[in-house]
Amino acid sequence: MASSSSVLNTGGGTAMTDPVRYPVSASPEVRTKRAFVLVLLTLLLPGSAQLVAGDLKLGRAALRVTLCAWALLLLTVAMLLLNRSLVITILTNPVTSLVLVVLLAALALGWAFLFLNTLRLIRPVLLAPKARPAVGIALVLALVVGSGSVGYAAYLLNVGRNAIGSIFGSGPAIKPVDGRYNFLLMGGDAGDDRTGRRPDSLSVLSVDAETGQTAIISVPRNFQNAQFSAGSPMRSIYPDGYNCGDECLINAINTEVTNEHKDLYPGVADPGAQATLEAVAGTLGMDIQAYVLVDMDGFSKLIDAMGGIRIKAGGWVPISGETIDEANGIHGMPLGWIPAGDNTLDGYHALWYGRSREFVDDYARIARQQCVQQAMLKQLDPATLLSKFEDIADAGTKVVDSNISSSQLGSFLDLAIKAKGKEAKRLTIGPPDFDASFSTTPDFGQIHERVDQLLASASAKGAQSAGIPDDVVAVPQAAAGHVQAAGTVPAALPAAVKAEQQPSPSDFTPVTTTPDGEPITEEMLNQFKLEGDEESIRQLVATNGQCAPL
């Protein structure tokens, strides 16, 4: 079947002279070039090699699939530019993501078959012996780059799909309240000897639904008299708040409800977490729609999967040894120290950086925890996510639990992208924003007022409606027992003063020397510890609550 091929009369018959479709009559150099061209065609335009040199029917079918795949890819790029959240929603939806996994796997297998068929078309036996290894290597590399990449994309999408199914719920989507999504972030320890987690870190992440501007509100673990939100089942037990004395710290709610009051939350996957959410919501006077609970024992795995985090530390932080006097919070010799200055922390050291409270109070620890959270948000860029996706997803299933609906991840991830580059506004229901005694005898009216001011400062609409410039918020100073959000302007200054004229939360100098100018070292700190001179250590590490993500 000569079709359109050239024919050469040789007296006794004909010989096919088209070197692409009929390589027998071609020179060795042409056969080698033909082989590389067919490999390149299969890589760049799958099906085209079969169309010019093999099975026309197979080539046409494969080419149609290729053109459809390119069209879908271009459509996806256009949608990313026009409606990014819709694309993310499709990728994170359990049904559509499964369909995509199957389609990508089928494309990878089909592409691999075309490479094998191309190898048959090349007919390696016709190649010069020296050319065969080079052609073989080129074909294998092209197969890995082409079919292998699509197959790996299917694998990663399936990994993400499984992780999402393990971490997030399947309930109804939540709607913003007053234009904001509010999430409770809990960091807790869950040991084998405990039922339920004890959240030692409580932070509300409030995100503007349009701009992504974020505010972080931290509640100390030792906060007392927490108020449950209206409609909370725990109001039937504690109608006047969680006020049974020193035992009723806010971080005890999770364990108490898990152990004793599960029946109040029928059908709720994690009653303790839900009750804690209701306590934080009632205390702050705001609606909190969902929670994310991170097990601190596995937190280090997530940091390691990211490749570590970078922070500027204001003072030295101990990695505490065994507790020898629990009543006074005294530990044995530190297992190590995290120095002041610029640091890249792996998971183990990041966990201790956010957990340690030796020689300082809980509020220094809260400030460091906020800093770690911001560093993770700031430094988890798309390149890191893609290159370490499998490790991050695997770590996430081990340390994260949430009642956020997986169907809404698209819009939330889109908000996270918008939030990058915006400095989060911060507030702590305790020092430095309130007096140290405030957590024991809180004034809830004052808390609600300061929370409202903070959220107004983190919302362009709120600031404008209140007559406040976007970058300025006037609030009473912390010294008077009131809160001043990080990065805002004290009331003593004119309201028109620009926020950028005030020191940034990251504008501090790490304390690396003693008052006499002697460099602070691990050996110096350990020597003070051996001598029992803990007061000198406290003075030298007093600034370790200062921190900024790099």
C-alpha positions in Angstrom: 0.0 0.0 0.0 2.0 2.9 -1.3 -0.6 5.6 -0.6 1.1 8.9 -1.1 4.6 7.5 -0.8 7.1 8.0 -3.5 7.8 5.0 -5.7 11.0 4.2 -7.6 11.0 1.9 -10.7 13.8 -0.6 -10.5 12.9 -2.8 -13.4 12.0 -5.9 -11.3 9.5 -4.0 -8.9 9.1 -1.0 -6.7 10.9 0.2 -3.5 9.3 2.5 -1.0 11.4 5.6 -0.6 9.5 7.6 2.1 12.1 7.4 4.9 9.6 8.3 7.6 7.1 5.5 6.9 9.5 3.1 5.2 13.0 3.4 6.8 14.4 0.2 5.2 15.7 2.0 2.1 17.0 5.0 4.1 20.6 5.6 5.1 21.7 4.9 8.7 22.0 8.6 9.4 18.4 9.2 8.2 17.2 6.3 10.3 18.8 7.7 13.4 17.3 11.2 12.7 13.9 9.6 12.1 14.1 7.8 15.4 14.8 10.9 17.4 12.1 12.8 15.5 9.5 10.2 16.3 10.4 10.2 20.0 10.1 14.0 20.0 6.7 13.9 18.2 5.4 11.5 20.7 6.5 13.7 23.6 5.2 17.0 22.2 2.2 15.9 20.3 1.2 12.3 21.2 -0.4 10.5 18.2 1.5 12.5 15.6 4.2 9.9 15.2 1.6 7.2 14.5 -0.1 9.5 12.1 3.0 10.1 10.0 4.8 6.7 10.3 2.4 4.1 11.7 -1.3 3.2 12.2 -3.3 6.1 10.8 -6.4 5.1 12.9 -4.5 5.0 16.1 -2.7 8.2 15.3 -6.0 10.1 14.6 -7.6 8.8 17.8 -4.6 9.7 20.0 -4.3 13.1 18.4 -7.9 13.9 19.2 -7.3 13.0 22.8 -4.1 15.1 22.8 -5.9 18.2 21.4 -8.7 17.8 23.9 -6.2 17.6 26.8 -4.4 20.7 25.6 -7.8 22.5 25.3 -8.7 21.5 28.8 -5.3 22.6 30.1 -5.7 26.0 28.4 -9.2 26.3 29.8 -7.8 25.5 33.3 -5.2 28.3 33.0 -7.9 30.7 31.9 -10.1 29.7 34.8 -7.1 30.2 37.2 -6.9 33.8 36.0 -10.6 34.4 36.1 -11.9 32.2 38.9 -9.1 30.6 40.9 -11.3 29.4 43.7 -13.5 27.3 41.3 -10.4 25.5 40.0 -9.2 24.7 43.6 -12.8 23.6 44.5 -12.8 21.1 41.6 -9.4 19.8 42.6 -10.4 19.4 46.3 -13.9 18.0 45.7 -13.9 14.3 46.5 -16.0 13.3 43.5 -14.4 15.6 40.8 -10.9 14.9 42.1 -11.6 11.1 41.8 -12.7 11.6 38.2 -9.5 13.6 37.5 -7.4 10.9 39.1 -8.9 8.3 36.8 -8.6 10.5 33.7 -5.0 11.4 34.4 -4.1 7.7 35.1 -5.7 6.7 31.8 -3.9 9.5 30.0 -0.6 8.3 31.5 -1.2 4.7 30.5 -2.3 5.7 27.0 0.8 7.9 26.6 3.1 5.1 27.7 1.4 2.8 25.2 2.2 5.4 22.4 5.8 5.5 23.4 6.0 1.7 23.2 4.3 1.8 19.8 6.8 4.5 18.7 9.6 2.1 19.7 8.1 -0.4 17.3 7.9 2.2 14.6 11.5 3.1 15.1 12.5 -0.6 14.5 15.8 -0.5 16.6 17.2 -3.4 14.5 17.6 -1.1 11.6 19.6 1.4 13.6 23.3 1.5 13.6 24.6 -0.3 16.8 26.1 2.9 18.2 22.8 4.8 17.8 20.6 2.2 19.5 21.6 3.1 23.2 21.2 6.9 22.5 17.7 6.4 21.0 16.7 4.0 23.8 17.8 6.5 26.5 16.0 9.4 24.7 12.8 7.3 24.5 13.0 6.4 28.2 13.6 10.0 29.3 10.7 11.2 27.1 8.5 8.6 28.6 9.4 9.6 32.1 9.0 13.3 31.4 5.7 12.8 29.5 3.7 9.8 30.7 5.6 9.7 34.0 4.7 13.3 34.9 1.0 12.8 34.2 1.0 9.6 36.2 2.8 11.3 39.1 0.3 14.1 38.9 -2.5 11.5 39.3 -0.7 10.0 42.2 -0.3 13.4 44.0 -3.9 14.3 43.4 -4.9 11.0 44.9 -2.6 11.6 47.9 -4.2 15.0 48.4 -7.7 13.6 48.0 -7.1 11.0 50.7 -5.5 13.5 53.0 -8.5 15.9 52.6 -10.9 13.0 53.3 -8.9 12.1 56.4 -8.6 15.7 57.8 -11.8 17.5 56.8 -15.4 16.9 57.2 -18.2 16.4 54.8 -20.8 18.7 56.3 -22.5 21.8 54.9 -20.5 24.8 53.8 -20.2 27.7 56.2 -21.0 31.3 55.4 -19.0 34.4 56.5 -20.3 36.3 59.5 -20.1 40.1 59.1 -17.9 39.5 56.1 -15.4 37.3 57.9 -14.5 33.6 58.3 -13.5 32.8 61.9 -11.6 29.6 62.7 -10.4 28.3 66.1 -6.9 26.9 65.9 -6.1 24.5 68.8 -2.7 23.1 69.5 -2.9 20.2 72.0 -1.1 17.3 73.5 -2.8 13.9 73.1 -0.9 11.1 75.0 -1.7 7.5 75.4 -2.8 8.1 79.0 -5.3 10.8 78.0 -8.8 10.8 76.6 -9.1 13.8 74.3 -6.6 16.5 73.7 -5.7 19.2 76.1 -5.3 22.4 73.9 -2.5 24.4 75.4 -2.6 26.8 72.4 -5.9 28.6 71.5 -6.0 31.1 68.7 -8.8 32.5 66.5 -7.9 33.1 62.9 -10.3 35.7 61.5 -10.1 36.3 57.7 -11.8 38.9 55.7 -13.9 37.0 53.1 -13.0 39.5 50.3 -9.5 40.7 50.9 -7.9 37.9 53.0 -6.8 40.4 55.7 -6.1 38.3 58.7 -6.4 38.9 62.5 -5.1 36.5 65.1 -6.6 36.5 68.6 -4.9 34.4 71.2 -6.6 33.1 74.4 -4.3 32.0 77.2 -4.6 28.3 78.2 -5.1 29.5 81.9 -8.0 31.8 81.1 -10.8 31.4 83.7 -14.6 32.0 83.8 -14.9 31.4 80.0 -18.4 32.1 78.8 -20.2 29.6 76.5 -21.9 31.0 73.5 -25.7 31.2 73.3 -27.1 27.8 72.4 -24.1 25.8 73.8 -25.2 22.6 75.5 -22.6 23.4 78.2 -24.7 26.3 79.4 -27.0 23.7 81.1 -24.0 22.8 83.4 -22.2 26.1 83.6 -24.9 28.8 83.1 -22.7 31.5 84.5 -19.6 30.4 82.7 -16.8 27.9 83.3 -16.2 29.3 86.8 -15.5 26.4 89.2 -12.2 28.0 90.4 -8.6 27.3 89.5 -9.4 23.9 88.1 -11.7 25.5 85.4 -9.1 26.7 83.0 -10.3 27.1 79.4 -7.9 24.4 78.2 -9.6 21.8 80.5 -13.0 22.0 78.7 -11.9 19.7 75.9 -11.0 16.9 78.2 -13.9 17.4 80.6 -16.5 17.3 77.8 -14.8 14.3 76.1 -14.7 12.3 79.4 -18.0 13.4 81.1 -20.4 15.2 78.8 -20.3 13.5 75.4 -24.0 12.9 75.6 -24.6 16.7 75.3 -23.3 16.5 71.7 -25.0 13.6 69.9 -23.7 13.2 66.4 -20.7 15.5 66.9 -17.4 13.9 65.8 -15.4 15.7 68.5 -17.5 17.0 71.4 -14.5 18.4 73.3 -13.3 20.5 70.4 -16.8 21.7 69.7 -17.3 22.7 73.4 -14.0 24.5 73.4 -15.0 26.4 70.2 -18.2 27.5 71.9 -16.3 28.7 75.0 -13.9 30.8 72.9 -16.7 32.2 70.8 -18.7 33.2 73.9 -15.7 34.7 75.6 -14.7 36.8 72.6 -18.2 37.7 71.7 -17.9 36.5 68.1 -19.2 33.7 65.9 -16.6 31.0 65.2 -17.7 28.8 62.3 -15.1 26.0 62.4 -12.0 24.6 64.2 -8.7 23.2 63.2 -7.0 21.0 65.9 -3.2 20.3 65.6 -1.7 17.6 67.7 1.5 19.1 69.0 3.3 15.8 69.3 3.1 15.4 65.6 3.4 19.1 64.7 7.2 18.8 64.1 6.5 16.4 61.2 4.5 19.1 59.4 7.4 21.6 59.9 9.9 19.1 58.7 7.8 18.3 55.6 7.9 22.1 54.8 11.6 22.0 55.1 11.6 24.1 58.3 10.6 27.7 59.1 12.7 30.9 59.3 12.2 33.3 62.2 14.0 36.1 64.0 14.1 35.4 67.7 14.3 38.2 70.3 15.9 36.1 73.0 17.2 32.7 73.8 14.6 29.9 74.3 15.4 26.8 76.3 14.6 23.2 75.3 13.5 22.2 78.8 14.7 19.1 80.6 12.7 17.0 83.0 10.4 18.8 85.5 11.8 18.6 89.0 9.5 21.1 90.8 6.1 21.2 89.1 4.5 23.6 91.6 7.1 26.3 90.7 7.7 25.2 87.1 11.4 24.4 87.7 13.1 22.0 85.3 16.4 20.2 85.3 19.3 21.1 82.9 18.0 22.3 79.5 18.5 19.8 76.7 19.6 22.7 74.5 18.9 26.3 73.5 17.5 28.1 70.5 19.6 31.3 70.2 18.5 34.8 69.7 18.7 36.2 66.1 17.9 34.6 62.8 17.1 30.9 62.9 16.0 28.2 60.5 14.1 25.8 62.8 13.4 22.1 62.0 10.3 20.5 63.4 11.8 19.5 66.7 13.1 23.0 67.4 10.0 24.8 66.1 7.9 22.7 68.4 10.0 23.7 71.4 10.2 27.3 70.3 6.4 27.4 70.4 6.0 25.2 73.5 8.8 26.4 75.9 7.7 28.7 78.8 10.6 28.1 81.2 12.1 31.3 82.7 9.2 33.4 81.1 5.4 33.4 81.4 2.7 31.9 79.2 2.3 35.2 77.3 5.8 35.1 75.9 5.0 31.6 74.7 1.8 32.8 73.1 3.7 35.5 71.2 6.1 32.8 69.9 3.2 30.6 68.9 1.7 33.4 66.9 5.0 33.9 65.2 5.3 30.3 64.3 1.8 30.3 62.8 2.7 33.4 60.7 6.0 31.9 59.5 4.2 28.7 58.3 1.6 30.8 56.4 4.2 33.1 55.0 6.7 30.4 54.0 4.5 27.7 52.6 4.8 29.0 49.1 3.5 27.1 45.9 7.0 25.8 45.1 7.4 24.3 48.6 3.9 22.9 48.5 4.4 21.2 45.1 7.9 19.9 45.8 7.1 18.5 49.2 3.4 17.9 48.7 3.4 14.2 49.5 5.3 14.7 52.8 3.1 17.7 53.8 -0.1 15.8 53.0 1.1 12.7 54.9 2.1 14.8 57.9 -1.2 16.6 57.8 -3.2 13.4 58.2 -1.3 12.6 61.3 -1.5 15.9 63.1 -4.5 17.8 61.9 -8.2 17.4 62.5 -11.0 19.8 61.5 -14.7 20.1 61.0 -14.2 22.3 58.0 -16.2 20.9 55.0 -13.9 19.6 52.2 -16.3 21.1 49.7 -15.2 24.6 50.8 -11.5 24.2 50.7 -11.3 25.9 47.3 -12.5 29.2 48.6 -10.5 29.0 51.8 -7.2 28.2 49.9 -8.0 31.1 47.6 -8.3 33.4 50.7 -5.0 32.0 52.0 -3.3 33.0 48.7 -4.8 36.5 49.1 -3.6 36.7 52.7 0.0 36.1 51.7 2.0 39.3 52.0 -0.5 41.0 54.4 0.8 41.3 57.9 -1.7 39.8 60.4 -3.0 42.0 63.1 -2.7 40.4 66.5 -4.3 40.5 69.9 -3.8 38.5 73.1 -6.3 38.3 75.9 -3.5 38.8 78.4 -0.1 40.5 78.4 1.1 42.5 76.6 -2.4 43.7 75.6 -4.1 43.2 79.0 -2.9 43.1 82.6 -1.5 39.8 83.8 -4.4 39.4 86.2 -7.0 39.9 83.5 -7.1 36.2 82.5 -8.2 35.3 86.1 -10.9 38.0 86.4 -11.8 39.1 82.9 -14.0 41.9 81.9 -16.0 40.4 79.0 -17.5 43.7 77.9 -13.9 45.1 77.5 -12.9 41.9 75.6 -15.8 42.3 73.2 -15.0 46.0 72.6 -11.4 45.3 71.8 -12.2 42.4 69.6 -14.6 44.6 67.6 -11.9 47.2 67.2 -9.3 44.7 66.1 -11.7 43.2 63.5 -12.6 46.7 62.2 -8.9 47.3 61.7 -8.6 44.1 59.7 -11.5 45.0 57.5 -11.4 47.8 55.0 -15.2 48.2 55.1 -15.3 48.1 58.9 -12.5 50.7 59.2 -14.2 53.0 56.7 -17.7 52.7 58.3 -16.1 53.6 61.6 -14.3 56.6 60.1 -10.9 55.0 60.6 -8.3 55.1 57.8 -7.4 51.7 56.5 -4.0 51.7 58.0 -4.8 53.3 61.3 -6.6 52.1 64.4 -6.7 54.1 67.6 -7.1 52.0 70.8 -6.3 52.5 74.4 -2.8 51.5 75.4 -2.1 48.1 77.1 -0.6 49.7 80.1 -4.1 50.9 81.1 -5.4 47.3 81.0 -6.7 47.6 77.4 -5.6 46.0 74.3 -3.5 47.5 71.5 -3.3 45.3 68.4 0.1 44.7 67.0 1.0 47.2 64.4 -1.7 49.7 65.4 -1.4 53.3 66.6 -1.8 54.1 70.4 -4.7 56.4 71.3 -2.3 59.0 72.6 -1.2 59.7 69.1 -3.4 61.6 66.6 -5.6 59.4 64.6 -4.2 60.7 61.4 -0.7 59.3 62.2 0.1 56.6 59.7 0.7 53.1 60.9 3.9 52.9 59.0 5.4 55.6 61.2 5.1 53.3 64.2 7.5 50.5 65.0 6.6 47.2 63.3 6.1 44.1 65.4 9.2 42.8 63.6 11.2 46.0 64.4 13.3 44.8 67.3 16.9 44.0 68.0 17.6 40.4 69.3 19.3 40.4 72.7 22.5 38.6 72.1 24.8 40.2 74.8 24.6 40.8 78.5 24.2 44.4 79.8 28.0 44.5 80.1 28.3 43.6 76.4 29.5 40.0 76.8 28.1 37.6 74.2 25.4 35.3 75.6 26.2 31.7 74.9 24.7 28.3 75.7 27.6 27.6 78.0 26.9 30.8 80.0 23.3 30.0 80.4 24.0 26.4 81.4 26.5 27.6 84.0 23.9 29.9 85.6 21.6 26.9 85.7 24.2 24.7 87.4 24.8 27.4 90.0 21.0 27.7 90.6 21.0 31.3 89.4 17.7 31.2 87.6 17.1 34.9 88.1 20.1 35.8 85.9 18.8 33.5 83.2 15.3 35.2 83.4 16.9 38.6 82.9 18.9 37.4 79.9 16.0 35.6 78.1 13.3 38.1 79.1 12.8 39.2 75.5 12.3 35.7 74.0 8.6 36.5 73.4 9.7 38.8 70.6 9.6 37.1 67.3 9.1 37.8 63.6 8.9 35.4 60.6 11.6 36.0 58.0 
